[in-house]
């Protein structure tokens, strides 16, 4: 696996502007000073492991919200494919299109050999700083998905 860049705990999270539902832009900075942000990178819409991972995030969406966090899913798929995938999975959080792959690269999770991101969760505090990073060592293995529980613990520790 070849990845570019790297974002570690304690660093400022790279800014992005990605197409979300309806093709509307979503930026990280729109949450700065207002909300914590959970970024959930997933390789490809409609793939079996992603179809398992995202519903587990949805199960914890209310807990993330109680900790004043918004969840944003990110993949290299088009915003049209992500909208259809979110609808199929009945997700309450938006899926964003990193079609140009710049955000996946900036966060150090772009697999350049395969052309899509690794499976990862980043927790970003209200000030825009990364407080938790969990990148799966085996993105196709359901048993090695990034932990929602650890992301929730990172948010709890901020209180």
Secondary structure, DSSP 8 states (H G I E B T S, - for coil): --------TTSB----EEE-GGG-EEESGGGTTT-EEEEEE-S-TT-HHHHHHHHHHHHTHHHHHHTTEEEEEEESS-HHHHHHHHHHHT-SSEEEE-TT-HHHHHTT-EETTTTEE--EEEEE-TTSBEEEEEE-SSTT-GGG---HHHHHHHHHHT-
